[in-house]
Amino acid sequence: MKICLANINPKVGNKKKNIKKMEKIIDGEEADLYVFGEMSLTGYICREEVFSLAEEKDGESIKAMQEIAKEKKCNIIFGMPIMERQGIVYNSAVLVQPDGVGVYNKNFLANFGPFEEKFYFAEGKDAEVFKIKHCNIGMCICYDIFFPEIAKSLALNGADLIVCISASPTISKDYFERVLPARAIENTAFVAYCNLVGEEEGLTFWGGSQIYSPKGDLMGKAAYMKEDYIIQEIDFQQLKEARIARPTLRDTKAEIFFDLYNAARGKKVFNEYVKAGLKLGEKIREKFVDEIDVYGNEDVAFGLKLAIKCNRVNVIPSNEIKAIIKGEEVLLT
């Protein structure tokens, strides 16, 4: 698979001009996947204007990008503000395919130093993996990459390639170039990073879009401090060799994440009943269940709900811990 990573300098507030800039790169090069930076549709520093620039998932800009994807028979990842409903806007990465659209909403919003994201954006809650013709892709945005649990979740859910789009200023350059290969090694996945370039209200973005192999080797890098792009061939056969040599995904322990949750909450919340509910949930292969009866207590039900998505959980007090999926009469013990 060929991937194109492009440093672009978007015009703040001018979506049509920015689409044309992305289209020009796509038309001029042959690749299977084209990637542009965080908020590349609108520019990064939009402040209150972001609420009028934001669009829904079926908005004009995504439709325009999908037309480009159809014509070129390619996939495109770019950043933009997505409106869930009036006044609720996410900083999003959009994967446009000829026949579909996938959206990731930034989980960790930068709100320190020169960054003001929590003033304007809602926090994302999920990290979904999307399938394209060549591989499974997980997406994250800028500050997300400093939280290894995001990349680990994407890898455990099947991501072969983790794409991080970014609006990183020069003060953050060294941090990113240290952490990106680490994420590749930790998760035995390809990691592609695509950054903006240019200046917006005193912030200077450094470009330097780059990609790392599952062993953490730098495969290619675009220029610093100017608009540029790279085309890189990815051989997904490298995943097998990397995962045999360093089986981090195989050796990941779920119970450690329970402890991490406890530590982050600052208290012990997973008692024996919650853990029993979690174990019941692990036996359900489906990601979604319409209705389920849980025998035990509220803590067992809480653990089950952490493990699966379900419209309705009915708690039936009992000394025996079990669950029955309604409609299928599947017993879990």
Backbone torsions as a table, in degrees:
resi	resn	phi	psi	omega
1	MET	NA	137.7	176.1
2	LYS	-100.6	131.2	177.7
3	ILE	-118.0	138.5	175.7
4	CYS	-113.0	121.7	177.4
5	LEU	-111.2	121.4	-172.0
6	ALA	-120.5	122.6	166.6
7	ASN	-78.0	116.9	172.7
8	ILE	-124.3	156.9	177.3
9	ASN	-110.0	92.2	-175.1
10	PRO	-72.5	151.4	174.4
11	LYS	-84.6	118.7	-175.9
12	VAL	-60.0	125.1	175.6
13	GLY	84.4	-5.6	-175.7
14	ASN	-109.3	84.8	-174.7
15	LYS	-65.1	-41.7	-177.6
16	LYS	-63.5	-42.2	178.9
17	LYS	-65.0	-39.2	-179.4
18	ASN	-69.4	-35.9	175.2
19	ILE	-63.4	-42.2	179.0
20	LYS	-62.6	-37.5	179.2
21	LYS	-65.3	-43.2	178.1
22	MET	-67.0	-41.6	-179.4
23	GLU	-61.4	-38.6	-179.5
24	LYS	-60.4	-42.0	178.6
25	ILE	-67.3	-43.4	-179.2
26	ILE	-63.1	-42.9	179.3
27	ASP	-66.5	-29.5	-173.3
28	GLY	-87.5	-10.6	-177.1
29	GLU	-135.2	154.7	177.8
30	GLU	-101.4	117.8	176.7
31	ALA	-153.1	163.0	177.2
32	ASP	-91.2	-27.8	-179.3
33	LEU	-138.4	126.7	176.6
34	TYR	-112.2	134.3	-176.6
35	VAL	-126.8	134.6	177.5
36	PHE	-126.4	165.0	-168.1
37	GLY	-77.5	-179.6	179.0
38	GLU	-60.5	131.3	179.4
39	MET	54.3	32.8	-179.1
40	SER	-66.5	-21.6	178.0
41	LEU	-71.1	-34.7	-170.4
42	THR	-119.3	-12.3	-165.2
43	GLY	87.5	155.5	-171.8
44	TYR	-81.0	-49.7	-174.3
45	ILE	-90.6	90.4	-180.0
46	CYS	-107.4	-20.5	-176.3
47	ARG	48.5	-135.3	-174.0
48	GLU	-61.0	-22.9	180.0
49	GLU	-63.6	-18.6	-177.5
50	VAL	-60.2	-29.2	-177.9
51	PHE	-71.0	-29.8	176.2
52	SER	-87.3	-23.1	178.6
53	LEU	-82.5	-24.7	-176.8
54	ALA	-63.5	148.4	178.4
55	GLU	-131.6	160.1	173.3
56	GLU	-77.4	172.9	-175.6
57	LYS	-63.7	-22.0	178.5
58	ASP	-107.1	26.8	-177.4
59	GLY	-74.1	174.2	-174.8
60	GLU	-60.3	-42.2	-174.6
61	SER	-67.0	-43.4	178.2
62	ILE	-65.4	-38.6	177.0
63	LYS	-62.4	-40.1	178.9
64	ALA	-64.5	-42.7	179.3
65	MET	-68.0	-32.4	178.8
66	GLN	-70.1	-33.7	174.9
67	GLU	-62.5	-39.6	176.7
68	ILE	-63.7	-43.0	179.7
69	ALA	-62.9	-39.6	178.9
70	LYS	-65.2	-45.4	-177.4
71	GLU	-65.3	-39.3	-177.2
72	LYS	-89.6	-11.8	-176.5
73	LYS	55.7	54.5	-175.8
74	CYS	-139.0	-179.8	174.8
75	ASN	-117.4	145.4	-176.7
76	ILE	-134.7	133.8	172.1
77	ILE	-117.1	130.3	177.1
78	PHE	-149.5	167.3	-177.7
79	GLY	-107.1	146.2	179.7
80	MET	-165.3	163.7	172.1
81	PRO	-84.5	125.6	178.7
82	ILE	-106.3	129.5	179.0
83	MET	-95.0	120.3	175.1
84	GLU	-78.7	-46.6	172.5
85	ARG	-157.6	175.3	-174.1
86	GLN	-53.4	122.1	177.2
87	GLY	85.8	-6.5	179.4
88	ILE	-114.1	107.8	-173.5
89	VAL	-126.5	139.8	177.5
90	TYR	-112.0	148.7	168.3
91	ASN	-85.0	109.3	-165.5
92	SER	-122.3	151.2	167.4
93	ALA	-105.6	128.7	-176.6
94	VAL	-113.9	126.5	173.2
95	LEU	-102.5	112.2	-180.0
96	VAL	-103.0	124.3	173.1
97	GLN	-114.6	162.3	177.8
98	PRO	-56.1	-28.1	-175.7
99	ASP	-122.8	20.1	-179.8
100	GLY	-179.5	169.3	-179.0
101	VAL	-136.4	133.0	173.9
102	GLY	-120.3	142.3	-176.6
103	VAL	-128.9	132.7	170.9
104	TYR	-116.3	131.2	177.5
105	ASN	-102.9	129.4	-175.5
106	LYS	-54.4	124.6	-179.1
107	ASN	-80.6	-43.3	-174.0
108	PHE	-110.1	106.8	-176.6
109	LEU	-88.6	128.5	179.5
110	ALA	-75.0	121.5	-179.6
111	ASN	-142.7	64.4	-179.2
112	PHE	-156.0	159.4	-179.2
113	GLY	54.3	-123.4	-177.7
114	PRO	-84.8	-0.2	-172.8
115	PHE	-95.2	139.8	-174.9
116	GLU	-133.5	32.1	-169.2
117	GLU	-64.2	-33.3	-177.7
118	LYS	-70.6	-13.8	175.3
119	PHE	-72.6	-24.5	-170.1
120	TYR	-121.5	-25.4	-172.8
121	PHE	-115.5	149.2	169.0
122	ALA	-85.5	154.1	-179.9
123	GLU	-83.0	135.8	172.6
124	GLY	-72.1	166.1	-176.9
125	LYS	-131.2	-9.9	-173.8
126	ASP	-125.5	163.6	175.3
127	ALA	-140.6	84.5	-174.8
128	GLU	-85.5	152.3	175.1
129	VAL	-106.3	135.4	-175.7
130	PHE	-115.2	141.4	-178.0
131	LYS	-100.1	127.7	169.1
132	ILE	-116.7	-179.8	-175.5
133	LYS	-56.8	-39.3	-170.1
134	HIS	-94.7	-23.7	-173.1
135	CYS	-169.5	179.7	171.1
136	ASN	-101.7	131.4	-174.6
137	ILE	-116.0	132.7	168.6
138	GLY	-111.8	143.8	-178.5
139	MET	-120.4	148.2	170.2
140	CYS	-146.9	171.8	-173.3
141	ILE	-132.8	116.0	167.3
142	CYS	47.8	-104.3	-175.2
143	TYR	-57.7	-25.4	178.2
144	ASP	-54.5	-33.8	-172.5
145	ILE	-66.6	-17.1	179.1
146	PHE	-83.4	0.7	178.3
147	PHE	-115.0	98.7	-171.4
148	PRO	-61.1	-21.0	179.9
149	GLU	-64.9	-28.9	178.1
150	ILE	-66.6	-52.7	179.6
151	ALA	-62.3	-38.8	179.1
152	LYS	-63.7	-42.6	177.9
153	SER	-60.5	-44.2	179.9
154	LEU	-62.8	-44.2	-179.2
155	ALA	-65.4	-43.7	179.4
156	LEU	-64.4	-27.5	178.3
157	ASN	-89.8	10.8	169.1
158	GLY	107.5	5.5	-178.4
159	ALA	-67.4	127.4	172.5
160	ASP	-90.1	-30.1	-177.8
161	LEU	-131.2	125.5	175.5
162	ILE	-106.4	120.1	-178.5
163	VAL	-106.9	120.6	177.6
164	CYS	-110.6	114.8	174.5
165	ILE	-96.2	148.8	-165.6
166	SER	-149.4	154.4	167.5
167	ALA	-128.0	73.7	-173.0
168	SER	-99.6	125.3	175.9
169	PRO	-80.3	169.8	-174.4
170	THR	-58.7	-29.5	-179.0
171	ILE	-65.5	-17.9	-177.5
172	SER	-103.1	-3.8	-172.3
173	LYS	-53.4	-51.7	-175.5
174	ASP	-62.5	-36.7	179.5
175	TYR	-61.8	-47.3	-178.3
176	PHE	-63.6	-42.9	-175.6
177	GLU	-72.6	-12.0	172.3
178	ARG	-89.8	-37.9	-172.4
179	VAL	-84.0	-28.9	-176.5
180	LEU	-60.4	-50.3	178.1
181	PRO	-64.4	-29.4	177.5
182	ALA	-63.7	-42.2	179.1
183	ARG	-64.0	-35.8	178.1
184	ALA	-65.0	-45.5	-178.4
185	ILE	-67.6	-45.5	-177.8
186	GLU	-57.8	-34.9	-171.7
187	ASN	-113.3	5.4	-177.4
188	THR	40.5	55.6	178.7
189	ALA	-137.6	154.9	170.7
190	PHE	-69.5	139.6	177.4
191	VAL	-124.8	118.5	178.0
192	ALA	-111.1	135.8	-177.3
193	TYR	-123.8	128.8	-178.6
194	CYS	-129.3	118.7	-171.8
195	ASN	-115.9	151.4	171.1
196	LEU	-71.3	168.4	175.0
197	VAL	-140.0	158.2	179.5
198	GLY	103.4	-170.7	-174.0
199	GLU	-123.3	137.6	174.3
200	GLU	-136.6	112.2	175.4
201	GLU	47.5	49.9	175.2
202	GLY	90.1	-11.8	175.1
203	LEU	-92.5	128.4	179.0
204	THR	-109.4	113.5	179.3
205	PHE	-85.7	139.2	-167.2
206	TRP	-98.2	-1.7	-179.8
207	GLY	65.4	-126.7	175.0
208	GLY	67.1	31.1	178.4
209	SER	-54.2	139.7	-170.7
210	GLN	-154.1	163.3	-178.7
211	ILE	-138.8	142.7	-178.2
212	TYR	-122.4	147.3	177.6
213	SER	-78.1	169.6	177.4
214	PRO	-63.6	-11.4	175.7
215	LYS	-99.7	4.5	177.1
216	GLY	87.3	10.3	179.2
217	ASP	-81.5	136.3	175.6
218	LEU	-70.7	123.0	-177.7
219	MET	-97.9	-29.8	-179.0
220	GLY	-173.7	153.1	-178.3
221	LYS	-148.7	133.7	174.3
222	ALA	-78.9	168.2	-176.0
223	ALA	-66.8	152.8	171.2
224	TYR	-82.1	147.2	165.1
225	MET	63.7	19.3	173.5
226	LYS	-156.9	159.5	177.2
227	GLU	-65.1	131.8	-176.6
228	ASP	-166.4	167.0	173.8
229	TYR	-151.6	159.9	175.4
230	ILE	-126.3	151.0	170.9
231	ILE	-113.7	124.2	-177.2
232	GLN	-129.5	131.0	175.1
233	GLU	-80.8	133.7	177.3
234	ILE	-115.2	126.6	176.2
235	ASP	-107.1	104.4	-175.1
236	PHE	-71.6	-5.8	173.3
237	GLN	-65.4	-21.2	178.8
238	GLN	-64.7	-21.9	-178.9
239	LEU	-61.8	-43.4	-177.8
240	LYS	-59.3	-49.2	-179.0
241	GLU	-61.1	-43.9	-178.6
242	ALA	-65.3	-39.5	-175.5
243	ARG	-77.4	-22.7	172.7
244	ILE	-77.7	-41.9	-177.5
245	ALA	-69.3	-34.9	-176.2
246	ARG	-140.6	82.7	-169.2
247	PRO	-80.0	60.5	-176.2
248	THR	-67.0	-33.9	179.4
249	LEU	-70.4	-42.8	177.9
250	ARG	-60.3	-37.7	-172.0
251	ASP	-93.8	2.7	177.2
252	THR	-65.7	134.9	-176.5
253	LYS	-109.4	120.4	-177.5
254	ALA	-60.9	-36.7	-174.9
255	GLU	-64.1	-26.1	177.6
256	ILE	-64.5	-33.6	179.3
257	PHE	-71.2	-27.5	172.3
258	PHE	-62.8	-46.0	179.7
259	ASP	-63.4	-38.6	178.0
260	LEU	-62.0	-42.1	178.1
261	TYR	-60.7	-45.6	178.8
262	ASN	-59.8	-45.0	-178.0
263	ALA	-64.5	-40.5	-179.9
264	ALA	-66.8	-34.1	177.9
265	ARG	-78.5	-17.6	179.5
266	GLY	79.4	13.7	178.6
267	LYS	-159.3	163.4	179.0
268	LYS	-84.2	116.3	-179.5
269	VAL	-115.5	-17.1	-176.9
270	PHE	-93.7	84.5	173.7
271	ASN	-77.4	-177.7	-174.9
272	GLU	-63.1	-30.7	-179.1
273	TYR	-74.2	-40.9	176.9
274	VAL	-61.0	-43.6	179.3
275	LYS	-63.6	-36.0	177.4
276	ALA	-64.6	-39.6	177.2
277	GLY	-64.5	-39.8	176.8
278	LEU	-61.4	-41.1	179.6
279	LYS	-66.0	-37.4	175.3
280	LEU	-61.6	-43.7	-178.7
281	GLY	-63.0	-33.1	-179.3
282	GLU	-66.5	-19.1	-179.7
283	LYS	-83.2	-9.1	179.5
284	ILE	-93.5	116.6	-176.4
285	ARG	-75.9	-32.6	-179.4
286	GLU	-67.7	145.1	177.4
287	LYS	-79.2	-18.3	-176.4
288	PHE	-137.0	134.2	176.4
289	VAL	-126.9	135.9	-176.5
290	ASP	-72.3	-49.2	-178.0
291	GLU	-150.4	142.5	-178.8
292	ILE	-146.9	140.1	173.9
293	ASP	-95.2	127.4	179.6
294	VAL	-113.7	121.9	177.7
295	TYR	-96.7	128.2	-178.2
296	GLY	146.0	-107.9	178.0
297	ASN	-154.1	-175.0	-177.2
298	GLU	-63.2	-32.6	179.5
299	ASP	-67.2	-38.6	176.2
300	VAL	-62.1	-43.6	178.9
301	ALA	-63.2	-39.1	179.0
302	PHE	-61.4	-44.9	178.4
303	GLY	-62.6	-40.6	178.8
304	LEU	-63.2	-42.0	-178.8
305	LYS	-68.3	-24.8	174.1
306	LEU	-69.9	-29.5	-174.4
307	ALA	-88.4	-28.9	-176.3
308	ILE	-134.5	165.9	172.0
309	LYS	-100.9	129.2	-174.9
310	CYS	-148.0	136.2	178.0
311	ASN	-66.9	-39.6	-173.8
312	ARG	-146.5	126.7	176.7
313	VAL	-117.3	117.9	179.4
314	ASN	-99.1	122.9	-178.8
315	VAL	-95.5	123.7	179.2
316	ILE	-116.6	108.6	-178.2
317	PRO	-54.8	130.1	-176.8
318	SER	-164.6	151.1	172.9
319	ASN	-79.3	-18.6	178.5
320	GLU	-93.6	133.9	179.5
321	ILE	-99.7	117.5	178.3
322	LYS	-161.6	173.1	178.3
323	ALA	-145.6	146.9	178.2
324	ILE	-127.5	121.5	176.2
325	ILE	-76.0	119.9	-177.0
326	LYS	-69.9	145.0	178.6
327	GLY	89.9	-30.8	179.3
328	GLU	-108.8	-17.8	-176.8
329	GLU	54.0	42.7	177.3
330	VAL	-90.5	122.2	-178.1
331	LEU	-94.3	131.0	176.2
332	LEU	-118.6	128.0	-179.8
333	THR	-132.1	NA	NA
